[in-house]
Amino acid sequence: MHFYVNQKYEEFASLPAKAMLGHTVREVFPFLGDEWYNDVKSAALDGKIVEGDFYNPMIKKNFHFTTNNSLKQRGGSTLK
């Protein structure tokens, strides 16, 4: 799973975009683990809304996230 990076995401991750682009989420954030990855993958593929929490040890902060694939919910898909 690769991702788009904007300025707010750089601030959230405490990493510059160039350090993240071209890498997978697992490469950049190995501490997220399989449960987080599978939940977000499910949101992308199945259009499910997924909510959760994680701790980023790189910046010593807890985060809450909500993610979904709004295109899938409208009958489209971002993945082939």
Steps between C-alpha positions, in 0.01 A plus 500: 500500500654829389363834602457864404682755716397862548631763743262402781607136468865608522417681825308199634780256413784738591669393176553688173303375200819394321575257785162330450429515126588185310478291817220290638318589821665196663847625401442846645298398807606144592361541852138504373485122476276258314172585673516867395612411149222242454235741632605777260527252212146387578380861486664545160378175347159456661394860563477440874543784744786416733583682821789439734789629706874461479814630668777649287825431689696721258329812637360355825134578428173309494271541200139419422408432137192444288537378144284374218487475123233751403529399132413140589198621698379686189540189283852570372839370599851636524655154476501266200 
